[in-house]
Amino acid sequence: MTTLAAPNTAFQRTDTPAHIAGLSLVNLAARQRMLSQRMILQTVLAAQGDGVRLQAAQRSLQIFTESQRHLLDAGAHLEPASARQINDTYQGPRGVGPVVQDFMQLVRSALDQIEAANPRAGATTAELVGHTDRILEALNTATTAFDEVAKARSDAMMKELAGIVDDIQSVAKEAKVVSFNAQVIAARAGQHGREFAVVANVLSDITGEIDRLTRKAAVLAERSRSNG
């Protein structure tokens, strides 16, 4: 009998921050791209003396750091093939992990220098701006990897679902045969088979409903596969 594995496109834990809870890994990875650009802009404005933007950039960095940690943690808990893909994306020979780490460190340094009114803040901020394309490319690569993992898991789940539908249809066909035979036996039994006939008719109704539901499930599965 085929069993359906639960999808793992979202990472949930009891200690997951509110800004992360409920997001799929793909959406969380994609949000990192937006956060990176927001942090760069906020840091540039903070370097120009905007205290509100400095606080906003510090909050953005905290969110980005927590999200990055959860992405790596979640990636390590995927099935082996997916976990390897995510690990290679970040830590492989051409992995983007060092780029992301350097970016976070650069943002942190720039914000610390701005807050301390360090004369080097301007140069560090300029260096950060120079990393814009590099960090965006790295985060795009990470998002693509999570998207591929999610699609592979979805395809596997739909394949298992199709197997379950086939199993149910096989059981329903066997039940139909049993129901038909029971009705035949009940008819031959005449008066003594009336109660047996009632049970056989109920079984027939149940198998008919199973047929209807499995056909509906098969249509939905095919529609989902076509739209995937």
C-alpha positions in Angstrom: 0.0 0.0 0.0 1.4 3.4 -0.9 1.8 5.9 1.9 1.8 9.7 1.4 4.7 11.6 2.9 3.8 14.9 4.5 5.1 17.9 2.6 7.9 19.9 4.2 7.9 23.2 2.3 7.6 25.2 5.5 9.7 25.1 8.6 7.9 25.3 11.9 9.2 25.2 15.4 7.8 26.3 18.7 10.6 28.9 19.1 10.2 30.2 15.5 10.0 34.1 15.5 6.7 35.5 14.3 8.2 37.0 11.2 9.3 33.5 10.1 6.4 31.3 11.2 4.2 30.1 8.4 6.5 31.1 5.6 7.6 28.5 3.1 11.3 28.0 2.7 11.0 29.4 -0.8 9.2 32.5 0.4 11.7 32.9 3.3 14.6 32.7 0.9 13.0 35.2 -1.5 12.3 37.6 1.3 16.1 37.6 2.0 16.7 39.3 -1.3 14.3 42.1 -0.5 15.8 42.5 3.0 19.3 42.7 1.6 18.4 45.6 -0.7 16.4 47.3 2.1 19.3 47.1 4.5 21.7 48.6 2.0 19.3 51.6 1.4 18.7 52.0 5.1 22.4 51.9 5.9 23.1 54.6 3.2 20.5 56.8 4.7 21.8 56.1 8.2 25.3 57.1 7.2 23.8 60.5 6.2 22.7 61.1 9.8 19.2 59.6 9.8 18.8 58.0 13.2 15.5 56.4 12.4 17.0 54.6 9.4 19.8 53.4 11.6 17.4 51.7 14.0 15.4 50.4 11.0 18.6 48.9 9.5 19.5 47.3 12.8 16.1 45.6 12.9 16.4 44.5 9.3 19.8 43.0 10.0 18.3 41.1 13.0 15.5 39.7 10.9 17.9 38.8 8.1 20.2 37.0 10.4 17.5 35.0 12.1 15.9 34.1 8.8 19.3 33.0 7.4 19.9 30.8 10.4 16.4 29.2 10.0 17.0 28.5 6.3 20.2 26.7 7.0 18.6 24.8 10.0 15.6 23.8 7.9 17.8 22.8 5.0 19.7 20.4 7.2 16.4 18.7 8.2 15.2 18.0 4.7 15.4 14.5 3.2 19.0 13.5 2.3 18.9 14.5 -1.4 17.4 17.9 -0.7 19.6 18.5 2.3 22.7 17.8 0.1 21.4 20.2 -2.6 20.9 23.0 0.0 24.3 22.3 1.6 26.0 22.4 -1.7 24.3 25.7 -2.6 25.7 27.3 0.6 28.8 25.4 1.4 29.9 23.7 -1.8 33.0 24.8 -3.9 30.9 27.5 -5.5 28.6 28.0 -2.5 27.0 31.3 -1.6 27.4 30.9 2.1 30.6 32.9 2.5 29.1 35.7 0.4 26.1 35.9 2.6 28.2 35.8 5.8 30.5 38.5 4.5 27.5 40.7 3.6 26.0 40.4 7.1 29.4 41.2 8.7 29.8 44.2 6.4 26.3 45.5 7.3 27.0 45.0 11.0 30.3 46.8 10.8 28.8 49.7 8.9 26.0 50.1 11.4 28.3 49.9 14.4 30.6 52.5 12.9 27.7 54.8 12.0 26.3 54.4 15.6 29.7 55.2 17.0 30.2 58.1 14.6 33.4 56.4 13.4 35.0 58.3 10.5 35.4 55.0 8.6 31.6 54.6 8.4 31.5 56.3 5.0 34.1 54.0 3.5 32.5 50.9 4.9 29.0 52.0 3.7 30.5 52.5 0.2 32.0 49.1 0.3 28.6 47.7 1.3 26.9 49.4 -1.7 29.6 47.8 -3.9 28.4 44.4 -2.7 24.9 45.0 -4.0 25.1 42.9 -7.1 27.1 40.1 -5.5 24.7 39.5 -2.6 21.7 39.7 -4.8 23.1 37.1 -7.1 24.0 34.9 -4.2 20.5 35.2 -2.7 18.9 34.5 -6.1 21.0 31.3 -6.3 19.8 30.2 -2.8 16.1 31.0 -3.7 16.4 29.0 -6.9 17.8 26.0 -4.9 14.9 26.1 -2.4 12.4 26.5 -5.3 13.8 23.4 -7.0 13.6 21.4 -3.7 10.0 22.5 -3.2 9.1 21.5 -6.7 10.8 18.1 -6.4 8.9 17.4 -3.1 5.6 18.5 -4.6 6.2 16.2 -7.6 7.0 13.3 -5.3 3.9 14.0 -3.2 1.7 14.1 -6.3 3.2 10.8 -7.5 2.4 9.2 -4.1 -1.1 10.7 -4.2 -1.7 9.1 -7.6 -0.5 5.8 -6.1 -2.9 6.1 -3.2 -5.8 6.9 -5.6 -5.0 3.8 -7.6 -4.9 1.7 -4.4 -8.3 3.0 -3.3 -9.8 2.4 -6.8 -8.5 -1.2 -6.6 -10.1 -1.7 -3.2 -13.3 -0.1 -4.5 -13.4 -2.5 -7.5 -13.0 -5.5 -5.1 -15.8 -4.1 -2.9 -18.1 -3.8 -5.9 -17.6 -7.5 -6.7 -18.3 -8.4 -3.1 -21.4 -6.2 -3.1 -22.7 -7.7 -6.4 -22.2 -11.3 -5.1 -23.9 -10.4 -1.9 -26.9 -9.1 -3.8 -27.1 -12.2 -5.8 -26.9 -14.4 -2.7 -29.5 -12.3 -1.0 -31.9 -12.6 -4.0 -31.5 -16.4 -4.0 -32.2 -16.5 -0.3 -35.5 -14.9 -0.9 -37.3 -13.9 2.4 -34.4 -15.0 4.5 -32.0 -12.8 2.6 -33.8 -9.5 3.0 -31.6 -8.2 5.8 -28.5 -9.4 3.9 -29.8 -7.5 0.8 -30.0 -4.2 2.8 -26.3 -4.6 3.9 -25.3 -5.4 0.3 -27.1 -2.3 -1.0 -25.4 -0.1 1.6 -22.1 -1.5 0.5 -22.9 -0.8 -3.1 -23.7 2.9 -2.2 -20.4 3.2 -0.3 -18.4 1.8 -3.2 -20.2 4.2 -5.5 -19.2 7.2 -3.3 -15.6 5.9 -3.1 -15.6 5.9 -6.9 -16.9 9.4 -7.1 -14.3 10.7 -4.6 -11.4 8.9 -6.1 -12.3 10.2 -9.6 -12.4 13.7 -8.1 -9.1 13.2 -6.4 -7.5 12.0 -9.6 -8.8 15.1 -11.5 -7.4 17.4 -8.8 -4.1 15.6 -8.8 -3.8 15.9 -12.5 -4.8 19.6 -12.5 -2.2 20.3 -9.8 0.5 18.5 -11.8 -0.4 20.5 -14.9 -0.3 23.8 -13.0 3.0 22.9 -11.2 
